[in-house]
């Protein structure tokens, strides 16, 4: 009776945890995201960006002056506020505003908002004044005490170009009317890298010192996955160290600044990245900051050495900006070409980097060879199983021995009842007599965990699964199974609430987990055994919201493990029920 009572309490507590998480955690998070979306959709976007002004040999600069938009404007309306030069590359669409010369309008040609090929392109950057301003800007900061008219957000640049393409860079010019002419040339390649060359022509009659800067400004807190294995927000490699700052940390006033030679910094989403890449040989002052007004997140850098322009000469330098999808091969190419320190860490490979990246390349190869990512996941799982066969074999042999001893252990518990000390002594004697080690099956499994976690991580954080179909009703392996048992998989015309969306794949995973438990030796404690029987239900509910590709991997891995374990048990003469003699 006591065991039954404990079991009921355990089940009730599990359900309270599940529904409590939905009500107190996910529910408020969804409401907060909706509220933030409403706030940012009505924001005027006119909070001025802050030019890097931390002490750089005393150099400082005021905020960029001038309003950047009007409240209530749509993205399309904000794009019509100023004359623009069209951006047209094999990977990007967008435009550059001649007012301010900001890079503030970019969409990704190869990536759509939904699985439909006719859905809108992913919008990466948007101008100030739009519902979600997100832009990059480059400019100059004056030396201490200097009174120089510099280009800013309201500066209208001139150009003879009509379009920015990989073959035709955009050449911009602005004369400050005081003897200095600023030249800016924006180039772009066939992927996602922009080169911004800034030149200063000095005709003032005296030398001029200016400090180049670059910034990325994002207004409003974006919706994130809020999953601990993935970082989204300000990121960079500075001073040979990976720096990752969460949005909420910046909101709490934890602004960060760094001194570095080269490096890179920016803002990352799960699949997209906007990153400043300063000249890799210059000393910079880098900063991650947040301003409550306008909910503005900013990453920026300021050249610490400055550029000295003698009278009658033209001097400048080139910085870069990455704005696009986090394609592994593209990031690796840029890292090598521009000598960018660990640029591939823009993808959150995690602690098991030495495993996750090779697994990614293996999965990418199999996907190209087989032509279906779901089948590639299953094939890679088989390969990993073969590689780990010696470890798994040792583990399953140990489990089979424990399974065969199950009837003897039951008899010992019945014989010695409440005498725990005597029971433990007899069990240890049984293990010694039969040469069985209860812990022997655990170590091989522990050694396999990093590998399977690395595979799980690859599937979650990279672009491989996004909008990739499987078969049948699975149109996107990166999205949860869209069916649910609570409307009989679509037969009943009713859309259940989100927490009841338990589809066919999660149910299949739960069944495989239940069957796998039947092959394993049962816990000595009867209450623990009953709780373990409840675990497949818990994981079925938990994985219902996971991407379908991950559930396929988990289910297929369970099936392979069961097949291997069943084969070993058969060879050892152990039945599923735990009876049977020695082989």
C-alpha positions in Angstrom: 0.0 0.0 0.0 2.9 2.3 0.8 4.5 1.6 -2.5 1.3 2.4 -4.4 1.0 5.7 -2.4 4.5 6.7 -3.3 3.9 5.9 -7.0 0.8 8.0 -7.1 2.6 10.9 -5.4 5.5 10.6 -7.9 3.1 10.6 -10.9 1.2 13.6 -9.6 4.5 15.5 -9.0 5.6 14.7 -12.6 2.4 16.1 -14.0 2.6 19.1 -11.8 6.1 19.8 -13.1 5.0 19.4 -16.7 1.9 21.6 -16.5 3.6 24.0 -14.0 6.4 24.6 -16.5 3.8 25.3 -19.2 1.9 27.7 -17.0 4.6 29.5 -15.1 7.5 29.4 -17.5 6.5 29.0 -21.2 3.2 30.9 -20.7 4.8 34.1 -19.3 7.6 33.8 -21.9 5.1 33.7 -24.7 3.2 36.7 -23.2 6.5 38.6 -22.8 7.5 37.9 -26.4 4.1 39.1 -27.6 4.4 42.2 -25.5 7.9 43.0 -26.8 6.7 42.5 -30.3 3.8 44.9 -29.7 6.2 47.5 -28.1 8.7 47.3 -30.9 6.1 47.4 -33.6 5.0 50.7 -32.3 8.4 52.1 -31.4 9.5 55.1 -33.3 13.0 53.8 -33.9 14.5 57.3 -33.5 16.8 56.6 -30.6 20.2 57.7 -31.9 23.0 55.1 -32.0 25.9 55.8 -29.7 29.2 56.2 -31.4 31.9 54.3 -29.4 33.0 56.9 -26.9 35.0 55.0 -24.3 38.4 56.6 -23.7 40.7 55.8 -26.6 43.7 57.9 -25.9 41.2 60.5 -24.9 39.1 60.3 -28.1 35.4 60.6 -27.7 32.4 61.5 -29.8 28.8 62.7 -29.2 25.7 60.6 -30.1 24.7 60.5 -33.7 22.3 63.4 -34.2 19.0 63.4 -35.9 15.7 61.4 -35.8 15.7 58.1 -37.7 12.1 57.6 -38.3 8.5 58.1 -37.4 6.3 56.0 -35.1 3.9 53.5 -36.6 5.8 53.2 -39.9 5.9 49.9 -41.7 9.2 48.5 -43.0 8.2 49.4 -46.6 7.3 52.9 -45.6 10.6 53.5 -43.8 12.5 52.3 -46.8 10.8 55.1 -48.9 12.1 57.9 -46.7 15.4 58.4 -48.5 17.0 57.7 -51.9 18.5 54.3 -51.9 21.0 52.3 -54.0 19.8 48.7 -54.7 21.8 45.7 -53.5 21.7 42.8 -55.8 23.9 39.7 -55.3 23.5 36.0 -55.7 22.8 35.7 -51.9 21.3 39.1 -50.9 18.7 41.6 -51.8 18.4 45.0 -50.2 19.5 48.6 -50.5 21.8 51.3 -49.0 20.3 54.6 -48.0 22.2 57.6 -49.3 21.1 59.3 -46.1 23.5 58.0 -43.5 25.0 55.4 -45.7 23.9 52.7 -43.3 23.6 49.0 -44.3 20.0 48.7 -43.0 18.0 46.7 -45.6 19.0 43.1 -46.3 17.0 40.0 -47.1 18.5 36.5 -47.7 17.6 35.1 -51.1 18.2 31.4 -50.3 16.2 31.3 -47.0 12.4 31.8 -46.7 10.2 32.5 -43.7 8.3 29.2 -44.2 8.8 26.0 -46.2 6.8 27.4 -49.0 9.2 28.6 -51.8 7.0 31.6 -52.4 7.1 32.8 -48.9 9.0 36.1 -48.2 12.8 36.0 -47.9 14.3 36.2 -44.4 14.6 39.8 -43.4 17.9 40.3 -41.7 18.4 44.1 -41.5 15.8 46.8 -41.3 16.1 50.6 -41.2 15.4 52.9 -38.3 11.7 53.8 -38.2 10.6 50.3 -39.1 9.0 48.0 -36.4 12.3 46.2 -35.7 15.3 48.4 -36.6 18.5 46.5 -37.1 21.4 48.0 -39.0 25.2 48.4 -39.3 27.0 51.7 -39.5 30.6 52.9 -40.0 32.1 56.3 -39.5 34.7 58.5 -37.8 35.2 59.9 -34.3 37.3 63.1 -33.8 40.4 63.4 -31.7 40.0 65.1 -28.2 39.3 68.8 -28.5 38.9 68.7 -32.3 36.0 70.5 -33.9 35.5 68.7 -37.2 32.2 68.3 -39.1 31.8 64.6 -39.5 29.3 62.5 -41.5 26.4 61.1 -39.4 23.0 59.6 -39.6 21.5 62.5 -41.5 24.4 63.0 -43.9 23.3 62.8 -47.6 26.1 61.1 -49.6 26.5 61.4 -53.3 27.2 58.6 -55.8 27.3 57.9 -59.5 26.4 54.2 -59.0 22.9 52.8 -59.6 23.4 49.4 -58.0 25.7 47.5 -55.6 26.7 44.1 -57.0 29.8 41.9 -56.6 31.0 43.4 -59.9 30.1 47.1 -59.2 31.1 48.5 -55.7 29.2 51.5 -54.4 31.4 54.7 -54.3 30.1 57.4 -51.9 31.4 60.9 -51.4 30.6 63.7 -48.9 32.3 67.1 -48.6 32.0 68.7 -45.1 32.6 72.1 -46.6 35.6 72.7 -44.3 38.3 71.2 -46.4 37.7 67.5 -45.8 36.2 65.2 -48.3 35.0 61.7 -47.0 35.0 58.8 -49.5 33.4 55.5 -48.7 33.4 52.5 -51.0 31.2 49.5 -50.2 31.9 46.2 -51.9 30.2 42.9 -51.5 31.1 39.3 -52.6 28.8 36.5 -53.9 27.9 35.5 -50.3 27.6 37.7 -47.2 30.8 39.7 -46.7 30.9 43.5 -47.2 34.1 45.5 -47.4 33.8 49.1 -46.2 36.8 51.2 -47.3 36.8 54.7 -45.6 39.1 57.3 -47.0 39.7 60.9 -45.8 40.9 63.6 -48.2 42.5 66.4 -46.2 42.7 69.9 -47.7 42.4 71.9 -44.5 46.0 73.1 -44.4 46.8 71.1 -41.2 47.0 67.4 -40.3 43.9 65.7 -39.1 43.5 62.7 -36.8 40.3 60.7 -36.9 39.3 57.4 -35.2 37.3 55.0 -37.4 34.4 53.1 -35.8 31.8 50.4 -36.7 28.6 49.5 -34.9 25.7 47.2 -35.1 22.5 48.4 -33.5 19.4 46.3 -32.8 16.2 47.8 -31.4 13.8 45.6 -29.5 14.5 42.2 -27.9 14.1 39.5 -30.6 12.3 36.3 -29.9 14.8 33.5 -29.1 14.6 29.8 -28.5 15.6 30.2 -24.8 17.4 26.9 -24.8 20.5 26.5 -22.8 22.5 24.7 -25.5 22.3 27.6 -27.9 23.5 31.2 -27.5 21.6 34.0 -29.2 22.6 37.6 -28.7 25.9 39.7 -28.7 28.9 37.5 -29.5 32.5 37.9 -30.5 36.0 36.7 -30.3 38.2 39.4 -28.7 41.6 39.0 -27.2 41.5 35.4 -28.5 38.6 34.7 -26.2 35.0 33.8 -27.2 32.6 36.3 -25.6 28.9 35.6 -25.4 26.5 38.0 -23.7 22.8 37.3 -23.2 20.2 39.9 -23.9 18.9 39.8 -20.3 22.4 40.3 -19.0 22.7 43.5 -20.9 19.3 44.6 -19.8 20.5 44.3 -16.2 23.3 46.8 -16.9 26.1 44.3 -17.4 27.7 46.2 -20.3 31.0 44.8 -21.4 34.1 46.4 -23.1 37.3 44.8 -24.3 40.6 45.8 -25.8 41.7 43.6 -28.6 43.9 43.3 -31.7 41.6 42.4 -34.5 38.9 39.9 -33.7 35.2 40.2 -34.5 32.0 41.0 -32.8 28.3 41.2 -33.6 24.8 39.8 -32.9 23.8 36.3 -33.6 20.4 34.6 -34.0 20.1 30.8 -34.2 20.8 30.7 -38.0 21.7 34.3 -38.9 24.6 36.6 -38.0 25.6 40.2 -38.3 29.2 40.8 -37.4 31.8 43.5 -37.5 35.2 42.4 -38.7 37.7 45.3 -38.0 41.1 45.3 -39.7 42.8 42.3 -38.1 46.1 44.2 -37.4 44.6 47.2 -35.6 44.1 47.7 -31.8 40.4 48.3 -31.1 38.2 49.1 -28.2 35.1 46.8 -28.4 31.9 47.1 -26.5 28.6 45.3 -25.9 25.9 47.7 -24.5 22.2 48.3 -24.0 20.1 51.4 -23.8 16.6 51.1 -22.2 15.3 53.9 -24.4 14.2 52.1 -27.6 15.4 48.8 -26.2 18.6 49.2 -28.2 21.3 46.6 -28.1 24.6 47.6 -29.7 28.0 46.1 -30.4 30.7 48.4 -31.6 34.4 49.0 -32.0 36.6 52.1 -32.1 40.1 52.1 -33.6 42.4 52.9 -30.7 45.3 54.1 -32.8 43.5 56.6 -35.0 44.3 57.6 -38.6 46.6 60.6 -39.1 45.9 62.4 -42.4 48.5 65.0 -43.4 47.4 68.0 -45.3 47.0 67.4 -49.0 46.9 63.6 -48.7 44.2 60.9 -48.7 44.4 58.2 -46.0 42.0 55.6 -44.7 41.5 51.9 -44.0 39.1 49.0 -44.8 36.9 47.1 -42.4 34.4 44.3 -43.1 30.9 43.4 -42.2 29.4 39.9 -42.3 25.6 39.8 -42.7 23.9 36.6 -43.6 23.3 32.9 -42.9 25.7 30.9 -40.7 26.7 28.4 -43.4 29.6 26.4 -42.1 31.6 26.3 -45.3 31.2 30.1 -45.9 32.3 31.0 -42.3 35.3 28.7 -42.7 36.3 30.3 -46.0 36.1 33.8 -44.5 38.1 32.7 -41.5 40.9 31.5 -43.7 40.7 34.3 -46.3 40.6 37.3 -43.9 42.5 35.6 -41.0 39.5 36.1 -38.7 40.2 34.5 -35.3 37.8 31.5 -34.9 35.0 33.0 -37.0 33.4 29.5 -37.1 32.5 30.0 -33.4 29.6 32.1 -34.6 27.9 28.7 -34.6 27.5 27.5 -31.1 29.4 24.2 -31.4 29.6 23.9 -27.6 32.1 22.2 -25.4 32.4 19.2 -27.6 33.7 21.2 -30.6 36.2 18.5 -31.4 33.2 16.2 -31.9 30.4 18.4 -33.2 32.2 19.9 -36.2 33.4 16.5 -37.6 29.9 15.1 -37.0 28.5 18.1 -39.0 30.8 17.4 -41.9 29.9 13.7 -41.9 26.2 14.5 -41.8 26.6 17.0 -44.6 28.5 14.5 -46.7 25.8 11.8 -46.2 23.1 14.2 -46.9 24.7 15.1 -50.2 25.2 11.5 -51.1 21.8 10.1 -50.0 19.7 13.2 -50.9 17.5 13.1 -47.8 18.6 14.5 -44.5 16.3 12.3 -42.5 17.9 9.2 -44.0 21.3 10.8 -43.6 20.6 11.2 -39.9 19.7 7.5 -39.7 22.8 6.5 -41.6 25.1 8.5 -39.4 23.5 7.0 -36.3 24.3 3.5 -37.7 27.9 4.5 -38.4 28.3 5.9 -34.9 26.8 2.7 -33.5 29.3 0.6 -35.4 32.2 2.8 -34.2 31.1 2.5 -30.6 30.3 -1.2 -30.9 33.0 -2.5 -28.5 31.8 -0.1 -25.8 28.1 -0.9 -26.4 28.8 -4.6 -26.5 30.5 -4.5 -23.1 27.6 -2.5 -21.7 24.9 -4.8 -23.0 26.7 -7.9 -21.8 26.8 -6.5 -18.3 23.1 -5.6 -18.6 22.3 -9.0 -19.8 24.0 -10.6 -16.8 22.1 -8.4 -14.5 18.9 -9.3 -16.4 19.6 -13.0 -15.9 20.1 -12.5 -12.2 16.8 -10.7 -11.8 14.9 -13.8 -10.5 17.6 -14.5 -7.9 17.5 -10.9 -6.8 13.8 -11.0 -6.4 14.1 -14.1 -4.2 16.7 -12.4 -2.0 14.5 -9.4 -1.5 11.6 -11.7 -0.5 13.8 -13.7 1.8 15.5 -10.9 3.7 12.7 -8.3 3.5 13.5 -5.3 5.7 17.0 -6.5 6.6 18.8 -4.1 4.3 22.3 -4.9 5.5 21.9 -8.7 5.1 20.2 -8.1 1.7 23.1 -6.0 0.4 25.6 -8.6 1.7 23.8 -11.4 -0.2 23.5 -9.4 -3.3 27.2 -8.6 -3.3 27.9 -12.3 -2.8 25.6 -13.1 -5.8 27.4 -10.5 -8.0 30.8 -12.0 -7.0 29.7 -15.6 -7.6 28.2 -14.8 -11.0 31.0 -12.4 -12.0 28.5 -9.6 -12.6 29.3 -5.9 -11.9 26.2 -3.6 -11.7 28.4 -0.6 -12.6 30.1 -2.2 -15.6 27.2 -1.3 -17.9 27.3 2.3 -16.9 30.8 3.4 -17.9 30.5 2.6 -21.6 27.2 4.4 -21.7 28.8 7.5 -20.0 31.6 7.5 -22.6 29.0 7.4 -25.4 27.0 10.4 -24.1 29.4 13.2 -25.4 29.1 11.7 -29.0 25.4 11.5 -29.0 25.0 14.9 -27.4 27.3 16.3 -30.1 25.1 14.8 -32.8 22.1 16.2 -31.1 23.8 19.6 -30.9 24.7 19.6 -34.6 21.1 18.9 -35.6 19.8 21.7 -33.3 22.2 24.6 -34.0 23.1 24.3 -37.6 21.2 25.1 -40.8 21.2 21.5 -42.0 17.7 20.6 -40.9 16.0 24.0 -41.6 13.1 23.5 -44.0 14.4 20.0 -45.0 11.6 17.6 -45.8 11.5 13.9 -44.8 8.7 11.8 -46.1 4.9 12.0 -45.9 3.5 14.8 -43.7 7.0 15.8 -42.4 7.8 18.9 -44.5 10.3 20.5 -42.2 12.7 18.4 -40.0 13.5 21.5 -38.0 9.9 21.9 -36.9 8.0 19.7 -34.4 5.7 17.0 -35.6 2.6 18.9 -36.7 0.1 16.1 -35.8 -1.4 15.3 -32.5 -3.1 12.3 -31.0 -5.8 14.5 -29.4 -7.5 15.1 -32.7 -6.7 11.6 -34.0 -3.9 13.0 -36.2 -6.2 15.4 -38.0 -9.3 13.2 -38.4 -11.2 15.4 -35.9 -11.5 19.1 -37.1 -10.1 20.6 -33.9 -6.9 22.4 -33.1 -5.8 21.4 -29.6 -3.7 23.9 -27.5 0.0 23.8 -27.9 0.7 21.7 -24.8 -1.5 18.9 -26.3 0.4 18.7 -29.6 1.8 15.2 -29.2 2.3 13.8 -32.7 3.0 10.4 -34.2 6.8 10.6 -34.1 7.0 11.4 -30.3 4.5 8.6 -29.7 6.7 6.2 -31.6 9.8 7.5 -29.7 7.9 6.8 -26.4 7.0 3.3 -27.5 10.6 2.6 -28.4 11.8 3.9 -25.0 9.2 1.7 -23.3 10.3 -1.4 -25.2 13.9 -0.6 -24.5 13.2 -0.5 -20.8 11.7 -4.0 -21.0 15.1 -5.2 -22.1 17.0 -3.5 -19.3 17.3 -5.0 -15.7 14.7 -3.5 -13.5 15.7 -1.3 -10.5 15.9 -3.1 -7.2 13.5 -0.7 -5.6 9.9 -1.5 -6.7 8.9 2.1 -6.5 11.8 3.1 -8.7 10.8 0.5 -11.2 7.3 1.9 -11.4 8.6 5.4 -11.8 10.9 4.2 -14.6 7.9 2.8 -16.4 6.4 6.2 -16.3 9.4 7.9 -17.9 8.5 7.1 -21.5 5.3 9.1 -21.0 7.2 12.0 -19.6 9.8 12.0 -22.5 7.0 11.6 -25.1 5.5 14.8 -23.8 8.9 16.5 -23.5 10.0 15.6 -27.1 6.7 16.6 -28.6 8.0 20.1 -29.0 11.4 19.1 -30.3 12.3 19.3 -34.0 11.1 16.2 -35.9 14.6 15.4 -37.1 15.8 15.1 -33.5 12.9 12.8 -32.6 13.7 10.6 -35.6 17.3 10.4 -34.5 16.3 9.5 -30.9 13.7 6.9 -32.0 16.1 5.3 -34.5 18.9 5.2 -31.9 16.5 3.4 -29.5 15.6 0.9 -32.2 19.2 0.1 -33.0 20.1 -0.2 -29.3 17.2 -2.6 -28.8 18.3 -4.7 -31.7 21.8 -4.9 -30.4 20.8 -5.6 -26.9 18.3 -8.3 -27.9 21.0 -10.0 -30.0 23.4 -10.1 -27.1 20.7 -11.3 -24.7 19.8 -14.1 -27.1 23.4 -15.2 -27.3 23.6 -15.2 -23.5 20.4 -17.2 -23.1 18.6 -14.4 -21.3 14.9 -13.8 -22.1 13.2 -10.5 -22.0 11.4 -11.5 -18.9 14.7 -12.0 -17.2 14.5 -15.8 -16.9 16.7 -18.3 -18.6 19.9 -20.1 -17.8 23.4 -19.5 -18.9 24.3 -19.9 -22.5 
